Amino acid sequence: MALLLLTGMLWLASNQQTQSPAGVLGLFGFGLFISLGFILFGQQRFEPSTADLPAEDQHMA
C-alpha cells in the first residue's frame, strides 16, 4: 500500500500543474495527511467477528 502511494505521489510530482508553489504545497499536505494516518492508525487491527461462526464453533473463538 505504501509503495502504491509513493508511486502515485511521484507520478503527481512529475505533472506540470503540481510544479507550482500551490501544487507543491498540496502534495506536501497530502503526503503529511497520509503519513500521519499511517503513524496514528497503522497498528489498529479489526477483531474477528464471532457472529458468522456456527453455534458449535463459537466456543472455539
mmCIF file of the N, C-alpha and C atoms, coordinates in Angstrom:
data_MODEL
# 
_entry.id   MODEL 
# 
loop_
_atom_site.group_PDB 
_atom_site.id 
_atom_site.type_symbol 
_atom_site.label_atom_id 
_atom_site.label_alt_id 
_atom_site.label_comp_id 
_atom_site.label_asym_id 
_atom_site.label_entity_id 
_atom_site.label_seq_id 
_atom_site.pdbx_PDB_ins_code 
_atom_site.Cartn_x 
_atom_site.Cartn_y 
_atom_site.Cartn_z 
_atom_site.occupancy 
_atom_site.B_iso_or_equiv 
_atom_site.pdbx_formal_charge 
_atom_site.auth_seq_id 
_atom_site.auth_comp_id 
_atom_site.auth_asym_id 
_atom_site.auth_atom_id 
_atom_site.pdbx_PDB_model_num 
ATOM 1   N N  . MET A 1 1  ? 0.821   -1.189  0.000   1.00 0.00 ? 1  MET A N  1 
ATOM 2   C CA . MET A 1 1  ? 0.000   0.000   0.000   1.00 0.00 ? 1  MET A CA 1 
ATOM 3   C C  . MET A 1 1  ? 0.869   1.258   0.000   1.00 0.00 ? 1  MET A C  1 
ATOM 4   N N  . ALA A 1 2  ? 1.899   1.245   0.829   1.00 0.00 ? 2  ALA A N  1 
ATOM 5   C CA . ALA A 1 2  ? 2.778   2.413   0.907   1.00 0.00 ? 2  ALA A CA 1 
ATOM 6   C C  . ALA A 1 2  ? 3.527   2.622   -0.405  1.00 0.00 ? 2  ALA A C  1 
ATOM 7   N N  . LEU A 1 3  ? 3.934   1.538   -1.048  1.00 0.00 ? 3  LEU A N  1 
ATOM 8   C CA . LEU A 1 3  ? 4.631   1.671   -2.332  1.00 0.00 ? 3  LEU A CA 1 
ATOM 9   C C  . LEU A 1 3  ? 3.713   2.227   -3.410  1.00 0.00 ? 3  LEU A C  1 
ATOM 10  N N  . LEU A 1 4  ? 2.454   1.842   -3.382  1.00 0.00 ? 4  LEU A N  1 
ATOM 11  C CA . LEU A 1 4  ? 1.484   2.365   -4.338  1.00 0.00 ? 4  LEU A CA 1 
ATOM 12  C C  . LEU A 1 4  ? 1.281   3.862   -4.130  1.00 0.00 ? 4  LEU A C  1 
ATOM 13  N N  . LEU A 1 5  ? 1.175   4.289   -2.880  1.00 0.00 ? 5  LEU A N  1 
ATOM 14  C CA . LEU A 1 5  ? 1.037   5.716   -2.595  1.00 0.00 ? 5  LEU A CA 1 
ATOM 15  C C  . LEU A 1 5  ? 2.282   6.496   -2.995  1.00 0.00 ? 5  LEU A C  1 
ATOM 16  N N  . LEU A 1 6  ? 3.448   5.935   -2.747  1.00 0.00 ? 6  LEU A N  1 
ATOM 17  C CA . LEU A 1 6  ? 4.690   6.605   -3.128  1.00 0.00 ? 6  LEU A CA 1 
ATOM 18  C C  . LEU A 1 6  ? 4.788   6.748   -4.641  1.00 0.00 ? 6  LEU A C  1 
ATOM 19  N N  . THR A 1 7  ? 4.420   5.705   -5.358  1.00 0.00 ? 7  THR A N  1 
ATOM 20  C CA . THR A 1 7  ? 4.444   5.760   -6.821  1.00 0.00 ? 7  THR A CA 1 
ATOM 21  C C  . THR A 1 7  ? 3.462   6.807   -7.335  1.00 0.00 ? 7  THR A C  1 
ATOM 22  N N  . GLY A 1 8  ? 2.283   6.867   -6.740  1.00 0.00 ? 8  GLY A N  1 
ATOM 23  C CA . GLY A 1 8  ? 1.301   7.875   -7.123  1.00 0.00 ? 8  GLY A CA 1 
ATOM 24  C C  . GLY A 1 8  ? 1.787   9.287   -6.855  1.00 0.00 ? 8  GLY A C  1 
ATOM 25  N N  . MET A 1 9  ? 2.444   9.480   -5.725  1.00 0.00 ? 9  MET A N  1 
ATOM 26  C CA . MET A 1 9  ? 2.984   10.800  -5.409  1.00 0.00 ? 9  MET A CA 1 
ATOM 27  C C  . MET A 1 9  ? 4.088   11.203  -6.383  1.00 0.00 ? 9  MET A C  1 
ATOM 28  N N  . LEU A 1 10 ? 4.926   10.247  -6.761  1.00 0.00 ? 10 LEU A N  1 
ATOM 29  C CA . LEU A 1 10 ? 5.976   10.553  -7.740  1.00 0.00 ? 10 LEU A CA 1 
ATOM 30  C C  . LEU A 1 10 ? 5.383   10.891  -9.097  1.00 0.00 ? 10 LEU A C  1 
ATOM 31  N N  . TRP A 1 11 ? 4.318   10.190  -9.466  1.00 0.00 ? 11 TRP A N  1 
ATOM 32  C CA . TRP A 1 11 ? 3.658   10.475  -10.744 1.00 0.00 ? 11 TRP A CA 1 
ATOM 33  C C  . TRP A 1 11 ? 3.030   11.866  -10.712 1.00 0.00 ? 11 TRP A C  1 
ATOM 34  N N  . LEU A 1 12 ? 2.360   12.207  -9.594  1.00 0.00 ? 12 LEU A N  1 
ATOM 35  C CA . LEU A 1 12 ? 1.766   13.533  -9.469  1.00 0.00 ? 12 LEU A CA 1 
ATOM 36  C C  . LEU A 1 12 ? 2.826   14.629  -9.460  1.00 0.00 ? 12 LEU A C  1 
ATOM 37  N N  . ALA A 1 13 ? 3.967   14.373  -8.850  1.00 0.00 ? 13 ALA A N  1 
ATOM 38  C CA . ALA A 1 13 ? 5.027   15.384  -8.776  1.00 0.00 ? 13 ALA A CA 1 
ATOM 39  C C  . ALA A 1 13 ? 5.630   15.673  -10.141 1.00 0.00 ? 13 ALA A C  1 
ATOM 40  N N  . SER A 1 14 ? 5.508   14.746  -11.074 1.00 0.00 ? 14 SER A N  1 
ATOM 41  C CA . SER A 1 14 ? 6.075   14.969  -12.404 1.00 0.00 ? 14 SER A CA 1 
ATOM 42  C C  . SER A 1 14 ? 5.130   15.744  -13.316 1.00 0.00 ? 14 SER A C  1 
ATOM 43  N N  . ASN A 1 15 ? 3.876   15.953  -12.899 1.00 0.00 ? 15 ASN A N  1 
ATOM 44  C CA . ASN A 1 15 ? 2.931   16.723  -13.708 1.00 0.00 ? 15 ASN A CA 1 
ATOM 45  C C  . ASN A 1 15 ? 3.270   18.204  -13.675 1.00 0.00 ? 15 ASN A C  1 
ATOM 46  N N  . GLN A 1 16 ? 2.941   18.906  -14.753 1.00 0.00 ? 16 GLN A N  1 
ATOM 47  C CA . GLN A 1 16 ? 3.244   20.325  -14.864 1.00 0.00 ? 16 GLN A CA 1 
ATOM 48  C C  . GLN A 1 16 ? 2.443   21.162  -13.867 1.00 0.00 ? 16 GLN A C  1 
ATOM 49  N N  . GLN A 1 17 ? 1.191   20.750  -13.569 1.00 0.00 ? 17 GLN A N  1 
ATOM 50  C CA . GLN A 1 17 ? 0.347   21.538  -12.672 1.00 0.00 ? 17 GLN A CA 1 
ATOM 51  C C  . GLN A 1 17 ? 0.863   21.523  -11.236 1.00 0.00 ? 17 GLN A C  1 
ATOM 52  N N  . THR A 1 18 ? 1.535   20.467  -10.825 1.00 0.00 ? 18 THR A N  1 
ATOM 53  C CA . THR A 1 18 ? 1.999   20.384  -9.440  1.00 0.00 ? 18 THR A CA 1 
ATOM 54  C C  . THR A 1 18 ? 3.391   20.962  -9.244  1.00 0.00 ? 18 THR A C  1 
ATOM 55  N N  . GLN A 1 19 ? 3.947   21.557  -10.274 1.00 0.00 ? 19 GLN A N  1 
ATOM 56  C CA . GLN A 1 19 ? 5.278   22.149  -10.144 1.00 0.00 ? 19 GLN A CA 1 
ATOM 57  C C  . GLN A 1 19 ? 5.193   23.648  -9.880  1.00 0.00 ? 19 GLN A C  1 
ATOM 58  N N  . SER A 1 20 ? 4.036   24.089  -9.429  1.00 0.00 ? 20 SER A N  1 
ATOM 59  C CA . SER A 1 20 ? 3.859   25.472  -8.983  1.00 0.00 ? 20 SER A CA 1 
ATOM 60  C C  . SER A 1 20 ? 3.903   25.476  -7.449  1.00 0.00 ? 20 SER A C  1 
ATOM 61  N N  . PRO A 1 21 ? 4.042   26.646  -6.841  1.00 0.00 ? 21 PRO A N  1 
ATOM 62  C CA . PRO A 1 21 ? 4.059   26.674  -5.371  1.00 0.00 ? 21 PRO A CA 1 
ATOM 63  C C  . PRO A 1 21 ? 2.791   26.082  -4.740  1.00 0.00 ? 21 PRO A C  1 
ATOM 64  N N  . ALA A 1 22 ? 1.629   26.320  -5.330  1.00 0.00 ? 22 ALA A N  1 
ATOM 65  C CA . ALA A 1 22 ? 0.386   25.764  -4.780  1.00 0.00 ? 22 ALA A CA 1 
ATOM 66  C C  . ALA A 1 22 ? 0.357   24.248  -4.951  1.00 0.00 ? 22 ALA A C  1 
ATOM 67  N N  . GLY A 1 23 ? 0.858   23.750  -6.052  1.00 0.00 ? 23 GLY A N  1 
ATOM 68  C CA . GLY A 1 23 ? 0.893   22.307  -6.271  1.00 0.00 ? 23 GLY A CA 1 
ATOM 69  C C  . GLY A 1 23 ? 1.843   21.605  -5.316  1.00 0.00 ? 23 GLY A C  1 
ATOM 70  N N  . VAL A 1 24 ? 2.992   22.224  -5.077  1.00 0.00 ? 24 VAL A N  1 
ATOM 71  C CA . VAL A 1 24 ? 3.957   21.649  -4.132  1.00 0.00 ? 24 VAL A CA 1 
ATOM 72  C C  . VAL A 1 24 ? 3.369   21.633  -2.730  1.00 0.00 ? 24 VAL A C  1 
ATOM 73  N N  . LEU A 1 25 ? 2.693   22.703  -2.355  1.00 0.00 ? 25 LEU A N  1 
ATOM 74  C CA . LEU A 1 25 ? 2.058   22.759  -1.043  1.00 0.00 ? 25 LEU A CA 1 
ATOM 75  C C  . LEU A 1 25 ? 0.947   21.708  -0.932  1.00 0.00 ? 25 LEU A C  1 
ATOM 76  N N  . GLY A 1 26 ? 0.198   21.512  -2.004  1.00 0.00 ? 26 GLY A N  1 
ATOM 77  C CA . GLY A 1 26 ? -0.850  20.493  -1.998  1.00 0.00 ? 26 GLY A CA 1 
ATOM 78  C C  . GLY A 1 26 ? -0.279  19.095  -1.856  1.00 0.00 ? 26 GLY A C  1 
ATOM 79  N N  . LEU A 1 27 ? 0.790   18.789  -2.586  1.00 0.00 ? 27 LEU A N  1 
ATOM 80  C CA . LEU A 1 27 ? 1.438   17.481  -2.468  1.00 0.00 ? 27 LEU A CA 1 
ATOM 81  C C  . LEU A 1 27 ? 2.016   17.274  -1.076  1.00 0.00 ? 27 LEU A C  1 
ATOM 82  N N  . PHE A 1 28 ? 2.602   18.328  -0.518  1.00 0.00 ? 28 PHE A N  1 
ATOM 83  C CA . PHE A 1 28 ? 3.138   18.227  0.842   1.00 0.00 ? 28 PHE A CA 1 
ATOM 84  C C  . PHE A 1 28 ? 2.024   17.950  1.839   1.00 0.00 ? 28 PHE A C  1 
ATOM 85  N N  . GLY A 1 29 ? 0.919   18.659  1.729   1.00 0.00 ? 29 GLY A N  1 
ATOM 86  C CA . GLY A 1 29 ? -0.213  18.459  2.634   1.00 0.00 ? 29 GLY A CA 1 
ATOM 87  C C  . GLY A 1 29 ? -0.792  17.057  2.510   1.00 0.00 ? 29 GLY A C  1 
ATOM 88  N N  . PHE A 1 30 ? -0.932  16.570  1.288   1.00 0.00 ? 30 PHE A N  1 
ATOM 89  C CA . PHE A 1 30 ? -1.453  15.222  1.084   1.00 0.00 ? 30 PHE A CA 1 
ATOM 90  C C  . PHE A 1 30 ? -0.495  14.178  1.650   1.00 0.00 ? 30 PHE A C  1 
ATOM 91  N N  . GLY A 1 31 ? 0.788   14.360  1.417   1.00 0.00 ? 31 GLY A N  1 
ATOM 92  C CA . GLY A 1 31 ? 1.785   13.438  1.966   1.00 0.00 ? 31 GLY A CA 1 
ATOM 93  C C  . GLY A 1 31 ? 1.805   13.450  3.482   1.00 0.00 ? 31 GLY A C  1 
ATOM 94  N N  . LEU A 1 32 ? 1.646   14.621  4.067   1.00 0.00 ? 32 LEU A N  1 
ATOM 95  C CA . LEU A 1 32 ? 1.586   14.735  5.523   1.00 0.00 ? 32 LEU A CA 1 
ATOM 96  C C  . LEU A 1 32 ? 0.344   14.042  6.072   1.00 0.00 ? 32 LEU A C  1 
ATOM 97  N N  . PHE A 1 33 ? -0.777  14.201  5.391   1.00 0.00 ? 33 PHE A N  1 
ATOM 98  C CA . PHE A 1 33 ? -2.020  13.552  5.796   1.00 0.00 ? 33 PHE A CA 1 
ATOM 99  C C  . PHE A 1 33 ? -1.885  12.029  5.763   1.00 0.00 ? 33 PHE A C  1 
ATOM 100 N N  . ILE A 1 34 ? -1.315  11.488  4.696   1.00 0.00 ? 34 ILE A N  1 
ATOM 101 C CA . ILE A 1 34 ? -1.133  10.038  4.567   1.00 0.00 ? 34 ILE A CA 1 
ATOM 102 C C  . ILE A 1 34 ? -0.133  9.535   5.608   1.00 0.00 ? 34 ILE A C  1 
ATOM 103 N N  . SER A 1 35 ? 0.961   10.250  5.807   1.00 0.00 ? 35 SER A N  1 
ATOM 104 C CA . SER A 1 35 ? 1.972   9.828   6.781   1.00 0.00 ? 35 SER A CA 1 
ATOM 105 C C  . SER A 1 35 ? 1.414   9.804   8.199   1.00 0.00 ? 35 SER A C  1 
ATOM 106 N N  . LEU A 1 36 ? 0.676   10.826  8.559   1.00 0.00 ? 36 LEU A N  1 
ATOM 107 C CA . LEU A 1 36 ? 0.088   10.844  9.897   1.00 0.00 ? 36 LEU A CA 1 
ATOM 108 C C  . LEU A 1 36 ? -0.940  9.734   10.056  1.00 0.00 ? 36 LEU A C  1 
ATOM 109 N N  . GLY A 1 37 ? -1.647  9.408   8.997   1.00 0.00 ? 37 GLY A N  1 
ATOM 110 C CA . GLY A 1 37 ? -2.590  8.296   9.058   1.00 0.00 ? 37 GLY A CA 1 
ATOM 111 C C  . GLY A 1 37 ? -1.892  6.984   9.331   1.00 0.00 ? 37 GLY A C  1 
ATOM 112 N N  . PHE A 1 38 ? -0.773  6.751   8.659   1.00 0.00 ? 38 PHE A N  1 
ATOM 113 C CA . PHE A 1 38 ? -0.011  5.527   8.906   1.00 0.00 ? 38 PHE A CA 1 
ATOM 114 C C  . PHE A 1 38 ? 0.548   5.504   10.324  1.00 0.00 ? 38 PHE A C  1 
ATOM 115 N N  . ILE A 1 39 ? 1.037   6.641   10.799  1.00 0.00 ? 39 ILE A N  1 
ATOM 116 C CA . ILE A 1 39 ? 1.628   6.688   12.136  1.00 0.00 ? 39 ILE A CA 1 
ATOM 117 C C  . ILE A 1 39 ? 0.565   6.491   13.216  1.00 0.00 ? 39 ILE A C  1 
ATOM 118 N N  . LEU A 1 40 ? -0.556  7.186   13.080  1.00 0.00 ? 40 LEU A N  1 
ATOM 119 C CA . LEU A 1 40 ? -1.569  7.150   14.134  1.00 0.00 ? 40 LEU A CA 1 
ATOM 120 C C  . LEU A 1 40 ? -2.436  5.898   14.104  1.00 0.00 ? 40 LEU A C  1 
ATOM 121 N N  . PHE A 1 41 ? -2.739  5.386   12.917  1.00 0.00 ? 41 PHE A N  1 
ATOM 122 C CA . PHE A 1 41 ? -3.703  4.302   12.812  1.00 0.00 ? 41 PHE A CA 1 
ATOM 123 C C  . PHE A 1 41 ? -3.142  3.029   12.204  1.00 0.00 ? 41 PHE A C  1 
ATOM 124 N N  . GLY A 1 42 ? -1.854  2.946   12.000  1.00 0.00 ? 42 GLY A N  1 
ATOM 125 C CA . GLY A 1 42 ? -1.258  1.789   11.355  1.00 0.00 ? 42 GLY A CA 1 
ATOM 126 C C  . GLY A 1 42 ? -1.241  0.535   12.194  1.00 0.00 ? 42 GLY A C  1 
ATOM 127 N N  . GLN A 1 43 ? -1.322  0.658   13.509  1.00 0.00 ? 43 GLN A N  1 
ATOM 128 C CA . GLN A 1 43 ? -1.264  -0.506  14.386  1.00 0.00 ? 43 GLN A CA 1 
ATOM 129 C C  . GLN A 1 43 ? -2.637  -1.051  14.755  1.00 0.00 ? 43 GLN A C  1 
ATOM 130 N N  . GLN A 1 44 ? -3.721  -0.410  14.303  1.00 0.00 ? 44 GLN A N  1 
ATOM 131 C CA . GLN A 1 44 ? -5.052  -0.872  14.655  1.00 0.00 ? 44 GLN A CA 1 
ATOM 132 C C  . GLN A 1 44 ? -5.410  -2.106  13.831  1.00 0.00 ? 44 GLN A C  1 
ATOM 133 N N  . ARG A 1 45 ? -6.043  -3.060  14.488  1.00 0.00 ? 45 ARG A N  1 
ATOM 134 C CA . ARG A 1 45 ? -6.492  -4.289  13.844  1.00 0.00 ? 45 ARG A CA 1 
ATOM 135 C C  . ARG A 1 45 ? -7.960  -4.486  14.148  1.00 0.00 ? 45 ARG A C  1 
ATOM 136 N N  . PHE A 1 46 ? -8.675  -5.112  13.246  1.00 0.00 ? 46 PHE A N  1 
ATOM 137 C CA . PHE A 1 46 ? -10.084 -5.418  13.457  1.00 0.00 ? 46 PHE A CA 1 
ATOM 138 C C  . PHE A 1 46 ? -10.214 -6.752  14.167  1.00 0.00 ? 46 PHE A C  1 
ATOM 139 N N  . GLU A 1 47 ? -11.131 -6.816  15.112  1.00 0.00 ? 47 GLU A N  1 
ATOM 140 C CA . GLU A 1 47 ? -11.405 -8.058  15.825  1.00 0.00 ? 47 GLU A CA 1 
ATOM 141 C C  . GLU A 1 47 ? -12.184 -8.990  14.901  1.00 0.00 ? 47 GLU A C  1 
ATOM 142 N N  . PRO A 1 48 ? -11.885 -10.298 14.947  1.00 0.00 ? 48 PRO A N  1 
ATOM 143 C CA . PRO A 1 48 ? -12.664 -11.222 14.120  1.00 0.00 ? 48 PRO A CA 1 
ATOM 144 C C  . PRO A 1 48 ? -14.102 -11.288 14.616  1.00 0.00 ? 48 PRO A C  1 
ATOM 145 N N  . SER A 1 49 ? -15.008 -11.355 13.685  1.00 0.00 ? 49 SER A N  1 
ATOM 146 C CA . SER A 1 49 ? -16.428 -11.383 14.020  1.00 0.00 ? 49 SER A CA 1 
ATOM 147 C C  . SER A 1 49 ? -16.832 -12.779 14.453  1.00 0.00 ? 49 SER A C  1 
ATOM 148 N N  . THR A 1 50 ? -17.496 -12.888 15.596  1.00 0.00 ? 50 THR A N  1 
ATOM 149 C CA . THR A 1 50 ? -17.960 -14.195 16.077  1.00 0.00 ? 50 THR A CA 1 
ATOM 150 C C  . THR A 1 50 ? -19.392 -14.463 15.651  1.00 0.00 ? 50 THR A C  1 
ATOM 151 N N  . ALA A 1 51 ? -20.078 -13.480 15.060  1.00 0.00 ? 51 ALA A N  1 
ATOM 152 C CA . ALA A 1 51 ? -21.467 -13.676 14.649  1.00 0.00 ? 51 ALA A CA 1 
ATOM 153 C C  . ALA A 1 51 ? -21.570 -14.588 13.425  1.00 0.00 ? 51 ALA A C  1 
ATOM 154 N N  . ASP A 1 52 ? -20.522 -14.690 12.632  1.00 0.00 ? 52 ASP A N  1 
ATOM 155 C CA . ASP A 1 52 ? -20.557 -15.505 11.426  1.00 0.00 ? 52 ASP A CA 1 
ATOM 156 C C  . ASP A 1 52 ? -20.276 -16.977 11.696  1.00 0.00 ? 52 ASP A C  1 
ATOM 157 N N  . LEU A 1 53 ? -19.819 -17.320 12.890  1.00 0.00 ? 53 LEU A N  1 
ATOM 158 C CA . LEU A 1 53 ? -19.466 -18.702 13.198  1.00 0.00 ? 53 LEU A CA 1 
ATOM 159 C C  . LEU A 1 53 ? -20.716 -19.509 13.524  1.00 0.00 ? 53 LEU A C  1 
ATOM 160 N N  . PRO A 1 54 ? -20.763 -20.760 13.121  1.00 0.00 ? 54 PRO A N  1 
ATOM 161 C CA . PRO A 1 54 ? -21.884 -21.616 13.528  1.00 0.00 ? 54 PRO A CA 1 
ATOM 162 C C  . PRO A 1 54 ? -21.884 -21.797 15.048  1.00 0.00 ? 54 PRO A C  1 
ATOM 163 N N  . ALA A 1 55 ? -23.029 -22.229 15.594  1.00 0.00 ? 55 ALA A N  1 
ATOM 164 C CA . ALA A 1 55 ? -23.198 -22.332 17.053  1.00 0.00 ? 55 ALA A CA 1 
ATOM 165 C C  . ALA A 1 55 ? -22.198 -23.298 17.672  1.00 0.00 ? 55 ALA A C  1 
ATOM 166 N N  . GLU A 1 56 ? -21.863 -24.387 17.002  1.00 0.00 ? 56 GLU A N  1 
ATOM 167 C CA . GLU A 1 56 ? -20.942 -25.357 17.593  1.00 0.00 ? 56 GLU A CA 1 
ATOM 168 C C  . GLU A 1 56 ? -19.483 -24.869 17.580  1.00 0.00 ? 56 GLU A C  1 
ATOM 169 N N  . ASP A 1 57 ? -19.161 -23.866 16.730  1.00 0.00 ? 57 ASP A N  1 
ATOM 170 C CA . ASP A 1 57 ? -17.794 -23.354 16.670  1.00 0.00 ? 57 ASP A CA 1 
ATOM 171 C C  . ASP A 1 57 ? -17.579 -22.121 17.540  1.00 0.00 ? 57 ASP A C  1 
ATOM 172 N N  . GLN A 1 58 ? -18.602 -21.569 18.168  1.00 0.00 ? 58 GLN A N  1 
ATOM 173 C CA . GLN A 1 58 ? -18.465 -20.354 18.939  1.00 0.00 ? 58 GLN A CA 1 
ATOM 174 C C  . GLN A 1 58 ? -17.653 -20.568 20.217  1.00 0.00 ? 58 GLN A C  1 
ATOM 175 N N  . HIS A 1 59 ? -17.625 -21.764 20.745  1.00 0.00 ? 59 HIS A N  1 
ATOM 176 C CA . HIS A 1 59 ? -16.821 -21.991 21.950  1.00 0.00 ? 59 HIS A CA 1 
ATOM 177 C C  . HIS A 1 59 ? -15.330 -21.986 21.641  1.00 0.00 ? 59 HIS A C  1 
ATOM 178 N N  . MET A 1 60 ? -14.947 -22.079 20.376  1.00 0.00 ? 60 MET A N  1 
ATOM 179 C CA . MET A 1 60 ? -13.527 -22.057 19.978  1.00 0.00 ? 60 MET A CA 1 
ATOM 180 C C  . MET A 1 60 ? -13.018 -20.619 19.891  1.00 0.00 ? 60 MET A C  1 
ATOM 181 N N  . ALA A 1 61 ? -13.875 -19.646 19.687  1.00 0.00 ? 61 ALA A N  1 
ATOM 182 C CA . ALA A 1 61 ? -13.445 -18.266 19.480  1.00 0.00 ? 61 ALA A CA 1 
ATOM 183 C C  . ALA A 1 61 ? -13.083 -17.562 20.756  1.00 0.00 ? 61 ALA A C  1 
# 
